[in-house]
């Protein structure tokens, strides 16, 4: 993949020997390399600062290259920079000077402390001891955010050129206490397609079906319909589909210690089966139906 060697410390692409399926897998929130200077700025201990990460999601989907698809994964942590946001969703209260006029300071995500450079992790735990310089905030976007998305765009474009369609699976995890509105149901998985705008309905239904067949509870869009990545890259009418998958962390990680549970290998194996089933479905479906391909 044509991502510069200098980007490797921030993210990497794990490639199959030959890409054989029209999928790209992305794990933007599972990075575990915390810059020392960032930790020195932080008001949180080494465990607390990890609370909003998608723990080990890159490992849950690690079989993607073996199945014939590239896997893009972040090494930087979500608490440091969140690439599932617009490039400049920034909270002016976090910085020691005025932000450029093009910065989006009014989004709901910024208001909630979860902008491109997050202010909090988990349950309103403030990350920083003091304000950041504007230059530092801008440098994170320039040095990491923009190269990450440039690499993701190249993977998607290459896949689309080769197969006539591209399916991005954006891989995340969610807290174990998430419930469906008005019920006590705690889903094992949530498939997000931006309410039908980022991917073909057939793909979403297939994903729910395969997870359900394995005995998991899987729902669509609520409470997570997909973030910036799903919305930005999903263009079904052009044969570009993007699905977000949220895995319930309680299935595979101890949410207090953040250690893997004994069930971790079984969940990883189930997701490997899921990826294979989705690939088989797309090959069969797209072979005789143009609904997934560019129009």
TACORPE-V934345 format. One record per backbone hydrogen bond with DSSP energy under -0.5 kcal/mol. NH is the residue of the N-H (numbers start at 1). CO is the residue of the C=O. Records with the same first field share a line. If there is no record, write none. Layout:
# TACORPE-V934345
NH = CO, CO
This chain:
# TACORPE-V934345
3 = 1
7 = 4
8 = 5
10 = 7
11 = 7
12 = 73
14 = 12, 71
15 = 13
20 = 18, 68
21 = 68
23 = 21
24 = 167
25 = 70
26 = 169
27 = 72
31 = 76
33 = 75
34 = 32
35 = 33
39 = 35
40 = 36
41 = 37, 38
42 = 38
43 = 127
49 = 45
50 = 47
51 = 48
53 = 50
54 = 29
55 = 53
57 = 54
59 = 56
60 = 56
61 = 57
62 = 59
64 = 61
65 = 62
67 = 63, 64
68 = 64, 65
69 = 64
70 = 23
71 = 14
72 = 25
73 = 12
74 = 27
75 = 10
76 = 10
77 = 33
80 = 77
81 = 77
82 = 116
83 = 81
89 = 86
90 = 88, 104
92 = 90
94 = 91
95 = 92
96 = 132
103 = 100
104 = 88
105 = 103
111 = 107
112 = 108
113 = 110
114 = 109
116 = 89
117 = 89
118 = 116
119 = 113
120 = 113
121 = 125
124 = 122
125 = 121
126 = 124
127 = 119
129 = 41
132 = 94
137 = 133
138 = 134
139 = 135
140 = 136
141 = 137
142 = 138
143 = 139
144 = 140
145 = 140
146 = 141
148 = 144
149 = 145
150 = 146
151 = 147
152 = 148
153 = 149
154 = 150
155 = 151
156 = 152
157 = 153
158 = 154
159 = 155
160 = 156
161 = 157
162 = 158
163 = 159
164 = 160
166 = 239
167 = 22
168 = 166, 241
169 = 24, 167
170 = 168, 243
171 = 26, 169
172 = 245
174 = 247
178 = 175
180 = 185
183 = 180
187 = 185
188 = 217
189 = 217
190 = 246
191 = 219
192 = 190, 244
194 = 225
197 = 193, 194
198 = 193
199 = 193
203 = 200
204 = 200
205 = 201
206 = 202
207 = 203
208 = 204
209 = 205
210 = 206
211 = 207
212 = 208
213 = 209
214 = 210
215 = 212
216 = 211
218 = 216
219 = 189
221 = 191, 219
222 = 220
225 = 223
228 = 84
231 = 227
232 = 228
233 = 229
234 = 230
235 = 233, 240
236 = 197
238 = 235
239 = 236
240 = 235
241 = 166, 239
242 = 198
243 = 168
244 = 192
245 = 170
246 = 190
247 = 172
248 = 188
249 = 174
251 = 248
252 = 249
253 = 249
254 = 259
255 = 253
258 = 254
261 = 252
264 = 261
267 = 263
268 = 264
269 = 265
270 = 266
271 = 267
272 = 268
273 = 269
274 = 270
275 = 271
276 = 272
277 = 273
278 = 274
279 = 275
280 = 276
281 = 277
282 = 278
283 = 279
284 = 280
285 = 281
286 = 282
287 = 283
288 = 284, 285
289 = 285
292 = 289
293 = 290
294 = 164
295 = 237
